[in-house]
Amino acid sequence: MGKKLRYIDESLKAASIDLVETGGGAASNNVISPQIHGEFCLPYDQKMHDAIHNVGHKIVYHTCGGMMKILDLILQNHFL
């Protein structure tokens, strides 16, 4: 996570972009359980999203498939 946070701070700060898309297939409850999402994805996403917001960018969160079982977790991941 350290390298990714450093990249966000050093490279995205000056980037001229509208938004950053995060998430992906591993974020889907078709692939992992809500328990695994909460334990592994949520803390990672929160740190990454905080860093992206700190350099001034908006975030959109993508899931490849099911999200109803993890919807409450997605709302906690600081993408807004």
SVG drawing of the C-alpha trace seen along z (x, -y; Angstrom):
<svg xmlns="http://www.w3.org/2000/svg" viewBox="-29 -20 35 36">
<polyline fill="none" stroke="black" stroke-width="0.4" points="0.0,0.0 2.9,-2.3 4.0,-2.5 0.4,-3.2 -0.1,-5.9 3.3,-7.5 2.3,-7.3 -1.0,-9.0 0.7,-11.8 3.5,-12.3 1.9,-11.7 -1.9,-12.4 -1.6,-15.7 -0.7,-17.5 -2.7,-15.3 -5.4,-16.9 -8.2,-14.3 -11.9,-14.4 -12.1,-11.4 -10.4,-8.2 -12.1,-4.8 -11.3,-2.2 -12.8,1.1 -13.1,3.8 -13.9,7.5 -12.5,8.3 -15.0,5.8 -18.0,7.9 -19.9,10.2 -20.1,12.7 -16.3,13.2 -15.8,12.7 -17.9,12.8 -19.0,9.7 -16.8,10.8 -13.7,10.9 -14.6,7.6 -15.0,6.0 -11.7,7.4 -9.5,6.9 -11.0,4.5 -12.6,1.9 -9.5,0.8 -7.4,0.7 -10.1,-1.2 -10.5,-3.7 -6.8,-4.5 -6.5,-4.8 -9.7,-6.9 -8.6,-9.3 -5.3,-9.8 -7.0,-10.4 -9.3,-13.0 -6.4,-14.6 -4.8,-15.4 -8.1,-16.9 -9.7,-14.2 -13.1,-12.6 -13.7,-8.9 -16.1,-6.5 -16.3,-3.0 -16.8,-0.1 -17.9,3.5 -18.0,6.2 -21.3,7.8 -23.1,8.3 -23.0,5.6 -26.2,5.8 -24.6,8.0 -21.8,5.5 -23.6,2.3 -23.3,1.1 -19.6,1.8 -19.2,-0.1 -20.9,-3.1 -18.2,-3.1 -15.2,-3.1 -14.8,-6.9 -15.4,-7.3 -17.8,-10.1"/>
</svg>
